[in-house]
Amino acid sequence: MDAFTAGLLQRIRATETDLTRARETGDDFLADVEQAELDDLRRLAAEHGVEVSSISPVSV
């Protein structure tokens, strides 16, 4: 796995964690920001052929 892929997957995992935390604390604004970031990261992954299915999706 190259550095780009590893970094992207790490950012996705961190963003999923942050999104979960925002939802659990009821911070709707932060949850929206984190969801947008996660959407962008997943789009970037798809554009570069990075498989993210092994990362569990965050339910909405």
Order of alpha helices (4+ residues) and beta strands (2+ residues): alpha-alpha
